[in-house]
Amino acid sequence: MTPSSIRRRQLLAWSAAAPLLGWTGYSQAQAAWPSKIIKMVVAFPAGGPTDTAARIVAQKLSERLGQQIIIENKPGASGSIGTASFIKSPADGYNLSMFGMPALLAPLMYKNNAYDVTKDFAAVATVYDLPMAIVVNPTVIPGVDDLAGLIRFIKESKEPLNFTSSGTGSFGHLAMEQLKELGKFDLMHVPYRGSAPAVADLLGGQIGIMFADVVAALPHIHAGKLKAIALSSPNAKALLPKTRTVSEQGFPGFDFDSWGGLIAPLGTPQAILDRIASETRDIVAKDKELQQKLLTAGAIASFQDGKQMQARLNKDYERWSAIVKAKGISAT
């Protein structure tokens, strides 16, 4: 055998072995995951519904993975600032984010926003549904117990009435805009930067009506300071069983929930995504303590896998973007 033929055989052998060696190293790297702290970005302020759910889930997920998960809040522009930054993170399995619905429509609300929810990150798993409720301050909107009564009060009011939400383009804002069309009544929108300040002014009587996250309104409803008029979906009955949904009060098909789920940067190894989804499914479906903590915070534990989550994102984006475009709503 000539020296040249020997070299050719050696090259062929090395070429054949190289992919296997690379695959072995890759598998070993995944098998060792997680070997360091995992970061979970929350693109909303601390204390809000997305942040609350993220901290509850991170604690339980950390216990199952055997590695600490730290929360990093990056709020601003309805979650778009933190989300746009997060999707550029290394796709190594050590970067997660709890995606909340305000960030779903932020690309439509902010012209310079730099992501597309239908393709710019990997959906991992849904974690919770966040029901909403139309609530009123009973001292500002007296004698109203249901949606028909509220609409009648609005139409008969001699002065223009306002409603508030957690921000321009929030689900509370868009849902009320849709309901205004269906119910043929008018309200002026007064947006706030988050649920907490909106609820504070609702309690203070500066404004009378809000389509609110139940997580933000529930303690005040129980205290009698706010009154729940209608729920966004049957899910909310787990929290407010005596209140009927918007759909049950004359607007069939109106049902919706805000919700949240885990996302990862594109390119994160599928085996790692599958592991996170599997552990998340177990804690969301089986961990009674986690379910109760979410429920206490006003959220319903709810799991969907990555494919189901992405389909839900796409469907919600289509629904709510149609309202944004029809109304010409913009935050800039």
Beta strands, then each sheet from edge to edge (+ up, - down):
strand 1: 38-42
strand 2: 69-73
strand 3: 95-100
strand 4: 122-130
strand 5: 132-136
strand 6: 162-165
strand 7: 188-191
strand 8: 209-213
strand 9: 227-231
strand 10: 258-264
strand 11: 300-305
sheet 1: 2+ 1+ 3+ 10- 4+ 11-
sheet 2: 7+ 6+ 8+ 5- 9+
end
